[in-house]
Amino acid sequence: MKARWPRTLFARLMLIWLVGIALVLAISIALFINERHRYARNVLAEGIAREVVSAVDVLDRLSTEQRVEWMETLGRRRLRFQPGAPPADARPLESAALTDALRRALPDRAVSVVELPPHAGRFSPHPRVLATVTLADGEPMTVRLPGPLFAPPAQTPPESLLASLLALIVGVSLLSWLAVRIATRPISQLAAAADALGADPERTPIDLHGPVEVARAAQAFNRMQQRIRQHVGERMRILAAISHDLQTPITRLRLRAELVDDEALRAKIQADLDAMQALVKEGLAYARSLDATAVEQAIDLDGLVDALREDAVDMGWDVSVSGHIDVPCHGRVDALRRALWNLIENGVKFGGRVEITLAQSAATFDIRIRDGGPGLTDAELEKVFEPFYRTEASRNRETGGTGLGLAIARNLLRAQGGEVHLANHPAGGLEAHVTLPRLRAAQDMRPTGSI
């Protein structure tokens, strides 16, 4: 099974850093330990070579009888000198460091390094190291090195190396996490701003802090947001102007229609003018729904929904309410009333009856408006929020509609931080789920009265 590559930039950078640093630290520790042993051997070999050279300089000037006494005197430190060649069971020692050091110190002498295998009953399990040097008169001299000076280095316990490596990785990982988080945070903020742009083109421009590349991207994003805001504003102004200017000729046409003698023709003309008038009003309402300059206030959602239910019942609609929200909502009351009324009207129009359920959570207020209709296909659940889009069921004169009601409701809700989604209810019917942000605690807001 192919390993999955992390999807987030933060996870990818952390994985690259951690794997790379772990490999680098492991190789560095291995190289450091090897170099430390090599350097220690070289220093030890150079020190022994200097001591042997000093002893050879003294012994070269002495007679054969005097050398034995002086060898004992010179060998009172870590080296032991004795005349003669090494024992027959000695074998060459693979220690290039010591051999090279002695040959560099005594280039005109015959030098060799051997080792004696450990004897039974001997305390040290390591072989003894001997160096053989030829004196000026050709006599061999053996230098015995006490202890396992050139024995294989003791291996560091694996758990000690692992603990050191883990400590380094943990320390570097913390620094890497901080560095990567600082580097990727502006990108995350830019992504969040881009995601929120569609819901609220009027949102505050993002800050231009961070690395130069991110600051340039943020600056380009702010320019794009400004152009989108200007484009949307210009489109809405054109729509509002056209809708407003159409009201005057529609009114004149109504007056002229009254002069038509044919009653059936006059009724048809009046019906067409009513449809045109409704479209103009919806166009104006849609343009105004993008205006986020209205003053916000605390709203009693229970009172608002109950008032909407009473208005619907007065019109002969079957609307019921259940649930309770005891914390005021902060928003624009007229916009919220219009959005909920559009959803209720849409549910009654296509479902015959509407059930409203109120609920609240730690972060949001939830209003669910369910009708008793046939619902929608999955492909149309989002399309119906597009301006002027109408399903086949809404194209007849009985149900009518301009295709702006749901678009207006979503715009009004998004302008105050809310959202609405449609879904087919498992028990039948279409359900509109409205969410509003719970920005303040109940004690920080006071409702302005039952709405």
C-alpha positions in Angstrom: 0.0 0.0 0.0 1.4 3.4 -1.0 2.2 5.7 1.9 0.0 8.8 1.9 1.8 12.2 1.7 0.5 14.7 4.3 -1.9 17.2 2.7 -1.1 20.3 4.7 2.0 22.4 4.1 2.7 22.5 7.8 2.7 18.7 8.1 4.9 18.3 5.0 7.5 20.8 6.2 7.5 19.2 9.7 8.0 15.7 8.2 10.8 16.8 5.9 12.5 18.6 8.8 12.2 15.8 11.2 13.3 13.0 8.8 16.2 15.1 7.5 17.3 16.2 10.9 17.1 12.7 12.3 19.3 11.4 9.5 21.8 14.3 9.8 22.1 13.9 13.6 22.5 10.1 13.4 25.3 10.4 10.8 26.9 13.3 12.7 26.9 11.3 16.0 28.5 8.3 14.2 31.1 10.5 12.5 31.8 12.3 15.8 32.3 9.1 17.8 34.6 7.7 15.1 36.6 10.9 14.8 36.9 11.2 18.6 38.4 7.7 18.9 40.8 8.3 15.9 42.0 11.6 17.4 42.5 10.1 20.8 44.6 7.3 19.3 46.7 9.8 17.3 47.3 12.0 20.4 48.2 8.9 22.5 50.5 7.5 19.8 52.4 10.9 19.4 52.8 11.1 23.2 54.3 7.5 23.4 56.6 8.2 20.4 58.0 11.3 22.2 58.7 9.4 25.4 60.3 6.5 23.4 62.5 9.0 21.5 63.6 10.6 24.8 64.5 7.2 26.3 66.4 6.1 23.1 68.4 9.3 23.2 69.6 8.6 26.7 70.2 4.8 26.2 72.2 5.4 23.0 74.8 7.2 25.1 75.2 4.5 27.7 77.1 1.2 27.8 75.4 -2.1 27.7 75.8 -2.6 31.5 74.4 0.8 32.3 71.4 0.5 30.0 69.7 -2.2 32.2 69.8 0.1 35.3 68.7 3.1 33.3 65.9 1.2 31.6 64.4 0.5 35.1 64.8 4.2 36.0 63.3 5.5 32.7 60.4 2.9 32.9 59.0 4.1 36.2 56.2 5.9 34.4 53.6 4.3 32.1 56.3 2.7 29.8 58.4 -0.3 30.6 61.8 -0.8 28.9 63.7 -4.0 28.6 66.6 -5.2 26.4 66.1 -7.8 23.8 63.4 -8.7 21.2 59.8 -9.5 22.1 58.7 -13.1 22.9 58.3 -15.6 20.1 54.5 -15.7 20.4 54.1 -12.0 19.7 52.2 -11.1 16.6 52.1 -7.8 14.6 49.6 -5.2 15.8 47.3 -3.5 13.4 47.8 -0.1 14.8 48.9 2.3 12.1 48.7 5.3 14.4 51.4 4.0 16.9 53.7 2.5 14.2 53.5 5.7 12.0 54.2 7.9 15.0 57.3 5.9 16.0 58.6 5.8 12.5 58.2 9.5 12.1 60.0 10.1 15.4 62.8 7.5 14.7 63.2 7.5 10.9 66.6 5.9 10.9 65.7 3.0 13.2 64.0 -0.3 12.8 60.7 0.0 14.5 57.8 -2.5 14.9 54.7 -2.9 17.1 53.5 -6.3 18.2 51.0 -7.6 20.8 51.1 -10.6 23.1 47.8 -12.6 23.6 46.5 -12.5 27.1 47.7 -15.4 29.3 45.5 -17.6 31.5 45.1 -16.2 35.0 46.0 -12.7 33.9 43.7 -10.0 35.3 43.3 -8.1 32.1 41.5 -9.8 29.2 43.2 -7.5 26.7 46.4 -8.3 24.8 49.7 -6.5 25.8 51.2 -4.1 23.3 55.0 -4.0 22.7 57.1 -1.8 20.6 60.5 -2.9 19.4 63.2 -0.3 18.6 66.8 -0.8 17.5 69.4 1.2 19.5 72.4 2.9 17.9 74.7 -0.1 18.4 72.1 -2.5 16.8 70.8 -4.0 20.0 67.0 -4.4 20.1 65.0 -2.9 22.9 61.4 -3.7 23.8 59.0 -1.1 25.1 56.0 -2.5 26.9 52.8 -0.4 27.1 50.9 -1.1 30.3 47.1 -1.6 30.0 44.8 -1.8 27.0 46.1 1.4 25.5 45.4 0.3 21.9 42.7 -2.2 22.5 39.5 -1.8 20.5 37.5 1.2 21.9 34.7 0.4 24.3 31.4 0.5 22.5 28.9 3.1 23.7 25.7 1.5 24.9 23.0 1.7 22.2 20.5 3.1 24.7 22.8 6.0 25.5 23.2 6.8 21.8 19.5 6.5 21.3 18.7 8.8 24.3 21.2 11.4 23.0 19.7 11.2 19.5 16.2 11.5 20.8 17.1 14.5 23.0 18.6 16.3 20.0 15.6 15.5 17.8 13.1 16.6 20.4 15.0 19.9 20.9 15.3 20.6 17.2 11.7 19.5 16.6 10.4 22.1 19.0 12.5 24.8 17.2 11.3 23.4 13.9 7.7 23.5 14.9 8.0 27.1 16.0 9.8 28.1 12.8 7.4 26.2 10.5 4.4 27.6 12.4 5.6 31.1 12.1 6.4 30.6 8.4 3.0 28.9 7.5 0.7 31.1 9.7 0.5 33.9 7.1 -0.4 31.4 4.4 -3.1 29.9 6.6 -4.5 33.4 7.2 -4.4 34.1 3.5 -6.3 30.8 2.8 -8.9 31.6 5.4 -9.4 35.1 4.0 -9.8 33.7 0.5 -12.4 31.2 1.8 -14.3 33.9 3.6 -14.2 36.3 0.6 -17.1 34.6 -1.2 -19.4 35.0 1.8 -18.5 38.6 2.7 -16.7 40.7 0.0 -16.9 43.6 2.5 -14.7 41.9 5.0 -11.7 43.8 6.4 -8.5 43.5 4.2 -5.9 41.1 5.6 -2.7 42.4 7.2 0.5 42.7 5.1 2.8 41.3 7.7 5.0 38.2 7.3 7.6 37.3 4.7 8.0 39.4 1.6 6.4 36.7 -0.6 3.4 36.3 1.6 3.1 40.1 2.0 3.0 40.4 -1.8 0.4 37.7 -2.1 -1.7 39.4 0.6 -1.4 42.8 -1.2 -2.5 41.2 -4.4 -5.4 39.5 -2.6 -6.5 42.8 -1.1 -6.4 44.4 -4.6 -8.5 41.6 -5.9 -11.0 41.9 -3.1 -11.3 45.7 -3.8 -12.0 45.0 -7.5 -14.6 42.4 -6.6 -16.2 44.7 -4.2 -16.3 47.5 -6.8 -17.7 45.1 -9.4 -20.4 43.7 -7.1 -21.3 47.2 -6.0 -21.5 48.5 -9.5 -23.7 45.5 -10.5 -26.0 46.1 -7.6 -26.3 49.8 -8.3 -27.2 49.0 -11.9 -29.8 46.5 -10.8 -31.3 48.8 -8.2 -31.4 51.7 -10.7 -33.1 49.6 -13.4 -35.6 48.2 -10.9 -36.3 51.6 -9.6 -36.7 53.2 -13.0 -39.0 50.5 -14.2 -41.6 51.3 -11.5 -42.7 54.5 -13.3 -43.5 53.0 -16.7 -45.2 50.1 -15.0 -47.4 52.6 -13.2 -48.2 54.3 -16.5 -49.1 51.0 -18.1 -51.5 50.2 -15.2 -53.3 53.5 -15.9 -53.5 52.8 -19.6 -54.7 49.3 -19.0 -57.7 50.7 -17.3 -58.7 52.3 -20.6 -58.9 48.9 -22.3 -62.5 48.0 -22.9 -61.9 44.2 -23.3 -62.2 43.0 -19.7 -60.4 39.7 -20.4 -57.5 41.5 -22.1 -57.4 44.1 -19.3 -57.1 41.2 -16.7 -54.2 39.6 -18.6 -52.4 42.9 -18.9 -52.9 43.6 -15.2 -51.5 40.1 -14.4 -48.5 40.7 -16.5 -47.9 44.1 -14.8 -48.3 42.4 -11.4 -45.6 39.9 -12.3 -43.4 42.8 -13.5 -44.0 44.7 -10.4 -43.1 41.7 -8.2 -39.9 41.2 -10.2 -38.9 44.9 -9.8 -39.5 44.7 -6.0 -37.5 41.5 -5.7 -34.7 43.1 -7.7 -34.6 46.1 -5.4 -34.8 43.8 -2.4 -31.9 41.7 -3.7 -29.7 44.8 -4.3 -30.5 46.1 -0.8 -29.8 42.6 0.7 -26.1 43.2 0.0 -26.0 46.4 2.1 -24.3 45.7 5.4 -24.5 49.2 6.8 -27.6 48.7 9.0 -27.2 49.0 12.7 -27.0 45.8 14.7 -28.9 45.2 17.9 -29.8 42.4 20.3 -32.7 40.3 19.0 -35.0 38.0 20.9 -35.2 35.1 18.5 -38.1 33.4 20.3 -40.1 36.6 19.9 -39.1 37.2 16.3 -40.0 33.6 15.2 -43.3 33.7 17.1 -44.3 37.0 15.5 -43.5 35.5 12.1 -45.6 32.5 12.9 -48.6 34.7 13.9 -48.3 36.6 10.6 -48.2 33.4 8.7 -51.2 32.0 10.5 -53.1 35.2 9.8 -52.5 34.5 6.1 -54.0 31.1 6.5 -50.6 29.2 6.4 -49.9 26.1 8.4 -46.8 27.0 10.5 -45.8 25.6 13.9 -42.8 26.4 16.2 -41.0 24.2 18.7 -37.8 24.6 20.7 -36.5 27.6 22.7 -33.6 30.1 22.5 -33.1 32.0 25.8 -30.1 34.0 24.8 -30.4 37.1 22.6 -28.8 37.1 19.2 -26.8 40.1 18.0 -27.7 41.2 14.4 -29.9 43.3 12.1 -33.5 42.7 13.0 -35.1 43.8 9.6 -32.6 41.7 7.6 -33.1 38.7 9.8 -36.9 39.0 9.7 -36.9 39.3 5.9 -34.6 36.2 5.5 -36.7 34.0 7.8 -39.9 35.1 6.2 -38.5 34.3 2.7 -37.7 30.8 3.9 -41.1 30.3 5.5 -42.9 31.6 2.4 -40.8 29.3 0.2 -41.6 26.3 2.4 -45.4 27.0 2.5 -45.4 27.6 -1.3 -43.8 24.3 -2.2 -44.6 22.2 0.9 -47.9 23.3 2.1 -46.9 23.4 5.8 -43.8 24.5 7.7 -42.3 23.3 11.0 -39.8 25.6 12.7 -37.4 24.2 15.3 -35.2 26.5 17.5 -32.0 25.3 19.2 -28.8 26.7 20.5 -25.2 25.5 21.0 -22.1 26.9 22.6 -21.1 28.7 19.3 -24.3 29.1 17.2 -28.1 29.6 17.2 -29.8 27.1 15.0 -33.2 27.6 13.3 -34.5 24.7 11.2 -37.4 25.4 8.8 -38.9 22.2 7.3 -41.7 21.9 4.8 -43.9 19.0 3.7 -43.0 19.1 0.1 -41.2 16.6 -2.2 -37.7 18.1 -1.6 -35.1 18.8 -4.2 -32.5 16.8 -6.1 -28.9 17.0 -4.8 -27.8 19.0 -7.7 -30.4 21.8 -7.0 -29.7 22.2 -3.2 -27.2 24.9 -4.0 -28.4 26.1 -7.3 -31.6 27.4 -5.9 -29.6 30.1 -4.1 -28.4 31.5 -7.4 -30.2 34.8 -8.4 -33.1 34.2 -10.8 -32.8 30.4 -10.7 -36.1 28.7 -10.5 -36.9 25.0 -10.4 -39.4 23.5 -12.8 -42.0 23.4 -10.0 -41.9 27.2 -9.6 -42.3 28.2 -13.3 -46.1 28.1 -13.3 -48.3 31.0 -12.5 -49.8 29.4 -9.5 -46.6 29.2 -7.5 -44.8 31.9 -9.4 -41.6 33.4 -8.0 -38.8 35.4 -9.4 -36.0 33.2 -8.3 -34.6 35.8 -5.8 -36.2 34.8 -2.5 -33.5 32.3 -1.4 -30.7 34.4 -2.8 -31.9 37.4 -0.8 -32.2 35.2 2.3 -28.7 34.0 2.0 -27.3 37.4 1.4 -29.1 38.9 4.4 -27.9 36.1 6.7 -24.3 36.2 5.5 -24.1 39.9 5.9 -24.5 39.4 9.7 -22.2 36.3 9.9 -24.9 33.7 9.5 -25.5 31.0 6.9 -28.3 28.9 5.4 -28.1 25.4 3.8 -30.8 23.2 2.3 -31.1 19.5 2.8 -33.7 16.8 2.2 -35.0 15.6 5.5 -34.9 11.8 6.1 -38.6 11.8 7.1 -39.5 13.7 4.0 -39.7 17.4 2.9 -37.0 20.0 2.5 -35.2 21.5 5.5 -33.5 24.9 5.6 -30.9 25.1 8.4 -30.1 28.6 9.5 -27.1 29.2 11.7 -26.3 32.5 13.4 -23.1 33.2 15.4 -23.3 33.4 19.1 -20.9 36.3 19.5 -21.8 37.5 23.0 -22.9 36.0 26.2 -26.5 36.6 27.4 -25.4 38.9 30.2 -23.6 41.2 27.7 -26.7 41.8 25.6 -30.2 43.0 26.4 -33.0 42.4 23.9 -34.6 45.6 22.6 -38.0 44.0 23.1 -40.1 41.3 21.6 -39.9 41.5 17.8 
